[in-house]
Amino acid sequence: MRETPTWRIPFGIVSLFVLLIVYGVVIARYAPGIIGRWSGLAQTVVYVVLGLIWLLPLKRFLIWMETGSWSPPAPKDAPE
């Protein structure tokens, strides 16, 4: 457990917020021009995928914010 404050958490929160805004603006700007003439069902699938795709790097980003490493720490009860 972390006992001292770290700069990574506020930096990570602000970065995540800014990157999500940029990602949303890019999707809102370019996706309608690309898929605007597709059927409603196809557009729904694309927007659901685009709405969930940002979650893929989130686990490692949150691990970095907490530990300073991009990979998860080894379990404490695991042999070395």
N, C-alpha and C positions, 0 to 999 in steps of 0.2 A: 504494500500500500504506500502511496506517495505521501510524504510528510511535508514537503516544501512546495510552494507554488511554482509553476513553470510557465514560461511564455508560450508554450505550444498550444495550450488550451484556448486562450482568447484569440490567438493568431489563427488557430484551426477553425474556430467557430466563425470568425469574420471571413476567412478564406472560403469556407464552405458556403456561406451565405452569398458572397459575391459570385463565386463560380456557378451556383445554382441560378442566380439571376441572369448571368451571361448565357448559360445553357438554355434557360427558358426563353430569353429574347431571341437567340439564334434559331431555336425550334419554331417559335411563333413567327419569325421573319421569313424563314426559308421553307418550312414544311408545307404550308398551304400552296405555295407555287408549284411544288413538286407533286403533291398527292391530291391537290384540290379537285381534280376531275375523276378521281377514283370513286368507287361506291362507298356509301356510308359505312358499311361493315369493314371494308378494307382500311378506311381511314381510322376507324375506331381501333383496329388491331395495331396499326402503326403508332397511334398516339399512346396507347397503353404500353407498348414496348418502349417508346421514347420516354414515357413517364416513369418507367421502372429501371431503365438502363443506368441511370446515375447512381443507383444503389450498388452496382457491382464493385466500384473501388472504395465504397464507404467503410467497409470493415477494416481494411488495412489503414485507411486514413484515421479512423478512430483509434486504432492500436498505436499509430504513430503519435497521435495527440497525447495519449496516456503514458506511453513508454519511451518514445523517442526512437523506436525501431519500427521498420515497416513490416516485420514478421512477428507473429505472436510469440510471447515468451514460452519457454518450455514449462510444462506442468511441474510443480514442486515435488511431487511424488514420483516423477519419472526418473529412471536410472540415467546417469550421465555417460 
